[in-house]
Amino acid sequence: MRITKLLPSRWLFIARLFLISFALNWAWEMSQMIVYSGFQNRSMLQRILICTVATFGDAFLTLGIYTIARFIARHSRRETKNAWKLYAAAMLLGAACAVIIERIALLSGHWVYTNQMPSVPLLGVGLWPFLQLALLVPLAVWIALKWNTLRSASHRAATANSTRDRLITLAIAALVVFQQDVLIVNAQNVASAPEKSAVTMVNENGADRKQAWTDTGATLTKYIDPVGGLSADDAAAYALAHNGELLAARQEIEAARGLIRQAGLRPNPKLNLQRQEQIGGADNDTMIGGSLPLELGGRRAARVLVAHRGLELREHLLADRERTTAAEVRDKFGEVLAAALKLGFTEDLLNTTRRGYKLVLARVIEGRTAPLEQNMTLVEVNRIRSMRETAEGKVEVSLLELRNIIGMPPEEPLRLRGNFDDLLNPLPPLSEATARALQERPDLLAARANENLAEAQIEQARAGGRLDAELTGQYERNNFSFSQRGINSAGQLVPIQGIFHSVAVGIAFDLPVRNKNQGAIEAAAAEAEAAKQRREYAELTVRREIAAAYVKYERAARAMEIYRVGVRSQADANLNVVRQTYELGAKTLLDYINEQRRFIELENDYINAQLETYSASVEIKRATAAVELIKR
């Protein structure tokens, strides 16, 4: 007697559903095991045992989902039509159970995904376990229902349904095989990647590591070219030739030269023409006159002197603008170098941390390390990736600012050449540098030129209050007549009429009796005093700037040397000690990550100290107007 005759139809259906669900889920569990950490290197027997235990849970969960879905859809197991509600409810319940189970297991650390597990957007769970319950539960119910109805159908119908079941089974098998192939290929890619010690960190050679651009990542070559890049001297020279403010200042100098030519020109003579006609009569008068200003009292010479002083002032202002622009270019150049150094350091750190993560992953797979360490290492990798993006953004922004200062279009390619070597150079004595700056700094020369301009304006105001004169000349033709008649030489009566010609020459004086230009003279004198006080304060400011630049350079250089000699080497030694103790099991991965973060902070501080020393040296050149600042 067959066992099917001894079981009621209800329990027979449940048994069939259990067996179908067990078969489908066992194949799925075996195929997706490779995307879970800690199972790749286990033996086949261990994999089969683990998957079998998990499949029992999946099968019992399928029975529970079917019971709830049947209640929701109000479906009878004998009903074969309009069963879509049952399948839809089973799919939704299966997907919900998959999300709940996976979230609980991930949060509790019961299992961990590998990098080959695709995730479901917004849900934060793996795609394969999500599809497992969402697809296999309704599929198992459908097969069980079909199996239940096949017993009462005709042989032909049974044969057709059996053919359809075989096709469906083949499709499921093909899906499982495809999934298995994809996961195996991904696993082979991970296994073939080069491995390195999980705790080998950046700066492996310690404090003696050189800042060589060729050792950094490929991304850095977009910004740094050790051979054909633009050096700091080249950038300063380019700025002197293309900076918009400097080009405008040079045009202002040309305008000042034009004012000198204008000031040297003598005033034009004046011509006056006049014609008078008598209304209703024949009388008329024609007059031609002119005048020539003499510009006495040194007016023209004073005007020319003021124009020359104005040109001198503009030339010194241009030289000072070139000095400050060159210093600004060099400062920004140093900022770009520092940002590029940090980017190169971050790329090295990211590459090393990625290699360490791969080894930690291998150790987790082998069962020698807890999956939590894999997650901690992955978090550190992503944190450093974020640091790298920020560092590269700073390099790009600094390069755009440098392009703007030197007058280069933002879309034009620009790569730099330089480093922070040879920052410690001997400086001239402070007194000698101060004395030279007081004599040669363009802003002080401009202040003295402004003082001279004010003196020239005083003389121009005084000249304007002195005696002045202009020569005048006039020719006049008068035609007069009278209504009476007179007797001419022939004794005849004729109208009385005469034409008269006259010439006048004279000189007109401007007598400074009331207006001697007293107000203009007082204003010019006050301006001269103000210019003198500005020059004295500028000299005091120069002394302060030079002294502050020397102090800043000395302190920055000492700080940089302390970092180089007493901090970086010790920090590297500390990192190696923590690494070794971690490998021996005396320290945790968290201890090592904290020490690595401390080392990253110290390395960035050292780069900042280098930048501070470089900026201080540029400040000394700017304050002392050193010839090395501008190399044309």
Secondary structure, DSSP 8 states (H G I E B T S, - for coil): --GGGTS-HHHHHHHHHHHHHHHHHHHHHHHHGGGBTT-TTS-HHHHHHHHHHHHHHHHHHHHHHHHHHHHHHT--TT--SS-HHHHHHHHHHHHHHHHHHHHHHHHHTS--B-TT--B-TTT-SBHHHHHHHHHHHHHHHHHHHHHHHHTTS-HHHHHHHHHHHHHHHHHHHHHHHHHHHHHHHHHHHHHHS----TT--S-TTGGG----GGGS-GGGGGTB-TTTSB-HHHHHHHHHHH-HHHHHHHHHHHHHHHHHHHHHS----EEEEEEEE-TTSS-EEEEEEEEEE---TTHHHHHHHHHHHHHHHHHHHHHHHHHHHHHHHHHHHHHHHHHHHHHHHHHHHHHHHHHHHHHHHHHHHHTSS-HHHHHHHHHHHHHHHHHHHHHHHHHHHHHHHHHHHHT--TTS---B---S-S-------HHHHHHHHHHH-HHHHHHHHHHHHHHHHHHHHHHHTS-EEEEEEEEEEEEEEEEEEEE-TTS-EEEEEEEEEEEEEEEEEE--SS---HHHHHHHHHHHHHHHHHHHHHHHHHHHHHHHHHHHHHHHHHHHHIIIIIIHHHHHHHHHHHHHHHHHTSS-HHHHHHHHHHHHHHHHHHHHHHHHHHHHHHHHHHHHT-GGG---
